[in-house]
């Protein structure tokens, strides 16, 4: 994977940049539209995405907490939906109109280092898919099938209209290799199935649910997954299938974790497969919805949006999570790779300003960087804290608070002269800084 190629110092910095931008990117208020040409970044199969998320575990993601997918049909209506659970604050949606040999389709997912990772979507024939992580399984080579090196689930979305057609595709092609999850597929005719690495599980009854375990390996009475059990209970108690039922189920099983893995439901969507309508929700706010008609939106051409940009405002919860995640990611990176010093910090900052994420309005705040420094300082990571505060001073040379913080770090490290010098500079910039006056008196009396 390009994102985790760490064979050089530059690559390590790129990893830091990507993870940092995940938390820092503040999206423009208007809908962002980016024309994608045919040399646009690669779109990876869910099998590769599963491996990506498994690798992401050291960065805070717990694969057992990632996504709830649901499907239901009663003959009159066919709905599918998903909660996308991760610790990256910005999800994306992109539209690909029909072309020769390919149906029109919409995908939901992520973008890293220029490459797109579709996590789910729907085509203009009313075919749906989404994926969820699970334990890693290595599928052996099947010599009776045709080797397929491309993105088979994406090929299915381009060429298939029904679940049966997708299953025939998977029966024809070899998909050997390392899998770390499964897909749920569904069509407008009331059919759905879960595609596990070596097993197909067809829907029985009106609904089907997929979370983060392989149902082929688990007896129904042994299922302990709380989200699966909640969704099952709500389906069983419902008298009819509706968008409102799906909204209530996704709301009931959404994630909110502001410590540890920092997993949260970043976005959710519900597809009406017969009508071609999609209901989109941002950051587990199920009161505000963006409703789109796939056929109408495909007429507007090939486009890429950040999901949050579709909404008129960003909720307080989303802003808080993004801020907390930013400092957390910075802290992890500072400890994992070490801080490169002022020169490296400036190079990193320049990478952020000129990197792949130009579609986002980057807002690197002094307060967030200062918070990182104090988190390092509070955990006795003096060297790392000093380098971060040096970075803040370089970026904000007119900030009295930046020099005050650097002075405090030097003081704690026993660097008396450097502490005095920075407190003096802080006082020069803000003569009313009583803390600097107090600390200078303490230092000069020693």
C-alpha positions, 0 to 999 in steps of 0.5 A, spaced: 500 500 500 502 506 498 500 509 504 504 505 509 510 504 505 515 506 510 522 505 507 524 512 507 524 518 511 520 521 506 515 516 506 514 516 513 513 524 513 508 522 508 504 517 513 504 523 518 501 528 513 496 523 511 494 522 518 494 529 520 490 531 515 485 526 516 484 530 523 485 537 521 482 538 514 476 543 515 471 542 509 469 548 505 462 550 506 460 550 499 459 543 495 466 541 492 466 538 485 472 536 482 472 533 475 475 526 475 479 524 468 480 517 466 487 517 469 484 519 476 487 515 482 486 508 483 480 505 486 481 499 490 477 493 491 474 491 498 479 486 499 485 491 499 481 495 503 480 490 508 488 489 508 488 497 509 484 497 515 487 491 518 494 495 517 491 501 520 490 498 527 496 501 530 493 508 528 487 506 533 482 503 528 479 496 531 477 492 526 472 489 530 468 496 531 468 497 523 461 498 520 454 495 520 450 493 514 443 492 513 438 490 507 431 488 507 425 487 502 418 486 503 416 485 496 414 492 495 420 496 497 428 494 497 432 498 502 440 497 504 444 501 509 450 502 512 454 506 518 461 507 516 465 507 523 472 509 523 477 514 526 478 518 520 473 524 520 472 526 512 468 521 508 467 522 501 462 520 495 463 520 488 459 519 482 461 515 475 456 516 470 454 510 465 459 509 459 460 503 454 459 497 458 459 500 465 453 502 469 452 509 472 454 508 479 455 512 486 461 510 491 462 512 498 469 511 501 476 514 503 481 517 499 489 516 501 495 519 497 491 520 491 488 513 491 480 512 492 478 506 496 470 505 495 467 502 501 460 501 498 455 504 493 449 503 488 449 503 481 443 505 476 440 498 476 439 498 483 445 494 485 448 495 492 454 493 496 458 495 502 464 491 506 465 490 513 472 488 516 473 481 520 478 476 522 484 475 516 483 469 512 487 467 506 484 464 501 488 459 497 488 459 489 483 455 485 485 453 479 478 451 476 477 459 476 479 464 472 485 469 475 482 476 476 487 481 478 483 487 478 477 490 483 472 484 482 466 488 486 467 494 482 467 490 476 460 487 479 458 494 480 459 496 473 456 490 469 451 487 474 444 488 475 442 483 480 445 479 486 445 472 482 449 476 476 454 478 482 455 471 485 456 468 478 461 473 477 465 470 484 463 463 481 467 464 475 473 468 477 479 466 482 479 471 488 485 468 492 489 472 497 488 475 504 481 477 506 480 481 512 472 482 511 466 481 507 461 484 503 453 485 503 450 485 496 443 487 495 438 488 489 432 492 487 428 485 486 429 483 494 435 479 494 441 479 498 447 475 500 453 476 504 460 474 500 465 471 505 472 469 503 470 462 502 462 462 503 456 465 500 450 466 505 443 468 502 438 472 505 433 468 509 426 472 511 425 479 510 432 482 512 440 481 512 445 484 517 453 484 517 457 486 522 464 484 524 464 477 524 463 471 519 456 468 520 459 461 517 463 460 523 458 462 528 451 459 530 446 464 531 445 462 538 452 464 539 452 471 536 455 476 541 456 482 537 451 487 540 450 491 534 448 485 530 443 483 536 440 490 536 439 491 529 436 484 529 431 485 535 429 492 531 427 488 525 424 483 528 419 488 532 418 492 526 411 491 522 414 494 515 420 496 512 421 503 511 427 508 511 425 511 518 426 504 520 433 503 517 434 510 520 432 508 527 436 502 526 443 505 524 442 510 529 441 505 535 448 501 532 452 507 531 459 508 534 461 514 539 468 513 542 472 519 544 478 515 547 482 509 546 480 507 538 477 514 537 472 510 533 466 513 531 460 513 525 463 518 520 457 517 515 451 513 514 447 512 508 440 508 506 439 506 499 432 505 496 434 500 491 427 501 487 427 508 486 434 510 486 434 514 492 439 515 497 439 518 504 445 521 507 447 522 514 453 525 517 457 523 523 451 520 526 446 526 526 440 522 524 436 528 524 439 532 518 439 528 511 441 530 504 437 526 499 439 525 492 436 521 486 442 517 483 439 518 476 438 525 476 445 526 480 449 522 474 446 527 469 451 532 472 457 528 470 463 525 474 464 529 480 467 528 487 464 531 494 466 530 501 460 528 505 460 534 510 460 539 504 453 536 502 450 539 509 449 546 511 453 546 517 457 541 521 455 539 528 458 541 534 460 533 535 463 533 529 467 539 530 469 536 537 471 529 534 475 532 529 479 537 534 480 531 539 482 526 533 487 531 531 491 532 537 491 525 538 494 523 531 499 528 532 501 525 539 501 518 536 505 520 530 510 524 535 511 518 539 511 513 533 516 516 528 519 522 533 519 529 531 524 531 525 526 538 529 524 545 526 527 544 519 523 537 518 517 540 521 517 546 516 518 541 511 512 537 513 507 543 514 509 545 507 507 538 505 500 539 508 499 545 504 501 542 497 499 535 498 493 531 495 488 534 499 487 541 495 480 540 495 480 541 503 481 548 506 486 546 511 486 549 517 492 548 522 491 552 528 496 554 533 491 552 539 491 545 536 499 544 535 500 548 542 495 542 545 499 537 542 505 540 545 502 540 552 500 533 552 507 531 550 509 535 556 504 532 561 507 525 559 514 527 560 516 527 553 520 533 554 524 533 547 518 532 543 514 537 546 520 542 545 520 541 538 513 541 537 513 548 541 519 550 536 515 549 530 509 553 533 514 559 534 516 558 527 509 558 524 507 564 529 513 568 531 508 574 533 504 569 538 506 571 545 503 565 547 507 560 543 514 563 546 511 562 553 509 555 552 516 554 549 519 557 555 515 553 560 518 547 556 525 549 557 524 551 564 521 544 565 527 541 562 532 545 566 534 549 560 534 556 564 537 560 559 533 558 554 527 558 558 529 566 560 530 568 553 523 565 551 519 568 557 523 575 555 520 574 548 513 573 550 513 579 555 516 583 549 510 581 545 505 582 550 507 586 556 501 584 560 503 577 560 503 576 568 505 568 567 511 570 564 513 575 569 512 570 574 516 565 571 522 570 569 522 572 577 522 565 579 528 563 574 532 569 576 532 568 583 535 561 582 
